[in-house]
Amino acid sequence: MTDATALYDVPGPGTRRRHALYGVLSTAVLLALVAWILYLLFATRQFTATKWAPFEYKGIQKLLLRGLGNTLKAFAMAAVLSLVLGGVLATGRLSEHRVVRWAATVVVEFFRAMPVLVMIFFIFVALKVQPLPALVAGLALYNGSVLAEVLRSGVNAVERGQKEAAFALGMRKTQVMSHVLVPQAVRAMLPAVISQLVVALKDTSLGFLITYEEFLHAGKLIASNLDYDLPFIPVVMVISPIYIGMCMLLSWFAGWVSRREQRSPKTEAVALDTVEPGTLLPGGEPPTAPRP
């Protein structure tokens, strides 16, 4: 029995035919759904030249590009502040001092429970802050508190023996955290961190509610134009793929960083002349004697 079939039985002819039938039926259902959506779009005249005419004008194109640039600017600022705040709060949550740990816990739980839109409105209206700082501050407070729990969980997921061994070697707590725990926790934390940053990227669209001229705000201006027969659906069909593409690009970057980290010599290399007999290397191979 090969490794590929060690955990399950090989499907027989009847099972393969049944799976093929399921695939055909699923494909037919999806095609029917797409055809129904296209029918509704054509029936409601969403592909008429009038509704798509705005995108031919340079003024509209510049408006969309300016909105996209504002969205990326707000996201970049919110992402950096979220990571910094998350690191600070995670350090507080991991502190051995009870007062610091409790204070960090209260801050994390408060901002995690508070809706991000409420925070943005409070900062914008009550504190009378400009739209961009209000949007960035609200996103940073919410996503930073969530990332704090992600970072704390990642550090706590590292095997306890790693920490004890580092202390046994005489390392200080800061050295243990920066040289032992955090590097090992990065791989486990990276998918969750990137997922939360994707949430922050999508939440920048809340800026249009406080008159911040981001991408969705630009689309709203175009969609509400009576001269082009209120092209709401065309605007959605233009803006949505760009948002999806940015999120997919961010996820691809996370995968690239993860693969690069796995191939890094710093995480895979082992000094063979310092390995004790009988010790297995990371790949499961026994060490070989160094060449003269």
N, C-alpha and C positions, 0 to 999 in steps of 0.2 A: 504493500500500500504506500503510495507516494505521500509527500508532505501536503500536497494540495488537496488530497481527499482524506486526510487523516481524521478530520472532525465531522465529516458528513458523507452520506452515501451518494454515489454517482447517479444523477437522474437517468431514469430509463427512457425508452422511446415515447411512452405515453406521457410522462411528465414533461419532456421536452416539447411535445406537440401542444400540451396545455399551456406551457409558458409562452410559446410562440403565439398562441391564440390570445392570451392576455395582452401581449405586446401589441398585436394588431388592433385589438379593441381599444386599448389605451390611446394608441396613435389616432385612431378614428375619432375618438371622443375629443381629443385635443384639436384636431383639424376642424371638427364641427364647431367647437367653441371659438376658434379663431375666425372661421367663416361667419359665424353669427355676429361677432364683434365688428368685423369689416362691413357686414350688411347694415348694422345700425349706424356706423359712421357715414356710409354712403347715403343711407336713407335720411339722415339728419343734415346732409349737405356740409359735412365737415371738411371735404376735400375740394371745395370750390376755390377758384382763383382769388376771390375777394378775401377769404379768411387767411390765405397764405401769403398775400401780397405784402404785409408788413415786413416780413423777413428779407425782402429784396432791397430795402432801403438801408443806406449806411448809418443813418441816425439810429435806427432800431438795432442794427448790429452792434454799434458802439455802446448803446444802452445795455444790451445783454452782456457784452464783454466787460463793461464797467461793473455791472452787478456781479458777474462771476469773479472778477478780481476782488471785490469787496467781500464776497463769501470766503474766498481762499485766505484773505487777510485776517478775517475774524476767526476762521478755523485755526490758522497757524498760531495766533496769539492765545486762543483758548486751549489748544493742545499743549503748548509749552507750559502755560500756567497750571493746567490740570495735572501734568506729570510732576511738576515741582511741588504743587500743593499735596498731591497724592503721596509723594515720597516723604514730605514732612509729616503728614498725618499718620502714615504707616509707621514711621520711626517713633512717633509718639505712642501709637498703639502697642508697639513692641517694647516700650521702655520698661525698665524695672522699677521706676518710681511710680507709685500708685497715683499721685496727684496728676502727673503728666499723662499717664495712661487713661485715667478717667476723663480728663479734659479733652483729650484727642477723641475719645469714644463719643462724648456728647456732641462734639462738632461734626464728626462723621455721620452719626445717626440722624442728627437734625437736618443736615443738608441732603442726605440721601432720601429722607422722607418728604422733603419739601419739593413740590412740583417745580420744574425748572422755569416754566412760564411765569409762575407766581414770583419767583426770585427776580426774573428779568424785569417784570412790571414794577416790582417794589423798588428796585434800584433806579429804574428810569423815572418813575413818577414821584415816589416818596423822597428819594435822595436827590432828585433832579440832576441825574447824570446824563451825559450825552449818549446817543443811541449805541455807538460802537463800544465804548467802555461798559455800558450797562449790559449789552449782549455778551461780551467777553467775560465779564465778572460773573454773570449768572451761569454761563456754561462752565466756567472754571470751578466755581463752588460745587456745582452738582457733580460734574464728571471727576473732579479731584477727590471728592469724598468716596465715590464708587471705586476709583483707582486705588485709593488707600487700602480698601478691603482686598482688592486683587493683589496688591503688592504684599500685604501682610499674610494673606493665605499662601502666596507663593513661597515666601521665606519659611513659613511654618511647615510647608510640605517637604522641605529638605530633611533628609534622615537625621534624627537627633544625634546619632553617633558622629556625624561630621562636625557638629558644633562642639561636642565634648572632646573630640580628638584635637581640635584646634586650640581649645583652652588648655588641654594637657600639654601642648607644645609651647605654652607661655604667651600666646597671642592675646592682645587686648580685645575688648568687645567690638570696638570700631574696626579692627583688623579682621576679626571673625566675620563681621557683617559684610565688609567690602570685598574681602578676598576669598571667602569660603561660601557663605550662604547666598548672597545676591547673585554671583555668577552662575551658580547651579540652579537658582530659581528662575533665571531669565527665560529659559526655554519653556518652562511651564506657564509663565506669566504672559508671554508674548501674544498668544492668540487672544486671550481675554483683554489685554491692553489695547490691541488693535481693534477689536470689536467695539470697545467703549469709545475709541477715537472715531470710529465710523458713526456711532451714535451722535457724537459731538458735531461731526461734519453735517449730518442731516438736521440737527437741531439749530444750525445757523439760520435755517429758513424761518425760525421764529422771529428773526430780526425785522421782518416786514411789518409785524404787529406794532413795533415801536418806531416805525418810519425809517428804519435803517435801509439804505438803498443797496440791498444784496440781490442775489440772483432771482429769488422768488418775487421780490418786490418789483424788479424790472419786468418779469413776466406778467405780474398783475396789472401793471400799467398798460401793457400791450393787450391783454385779454379783455380789459374794460373799455377798449376803444370802439365807439359806435361806428366810426368811419369804415371799419373793417368787419362789420357784422359780428362783433363780440367773439373774436377767435379764441375762445377758451380752450377747446380741445386741441387745436394746433399748437398753442403755447405749451400745453401739458406734454404733447408728443415731442416737442423740441427740448424742453427743460428736463423731463424725466430721464432720458438716456444719458444726459450729461451728469446728473446726480449719480445715477447707477454706475457710470463709467468711473467717476472719481472714487466711489466706494470700492469698486473692484480693483482699481489701481492701488489703493491703500492696502487692500488685502493681499494683492500680489506682492507688494513691497514687504509686507510682514513675512510672507512665505519665503521670499528671497533672503531676507535677513536670517530667518531660521535655518535655511539650508546652508548659508554661509557660515553660520555659527557651528553647525554640525561638522562642517569640513575644516574648521579652523584648527591648525596644529596645536594651538594653546589648549584646546579641549580634548584632543585625541592623542597627542604625542605622549609617550611614556619613556623615561630614561631607563634603558634596559640594564645599564651597569649598576643601577641602584635598586633594581627589583629583586626581591627575595625569591629563592627557589620555590616553585610551586604556585607562584602568583599568576593569575590570569590577566591578560591584557584586556582593554575595553572591548575588543572584538571577539573575545573568548579564546584567543590563541595563547598557548604557553610561551613565555619569553624564550628567546634564543640567546645563546652566548654571543657577546659582542665580538666582532671580527678583529683580529690583531692588526 
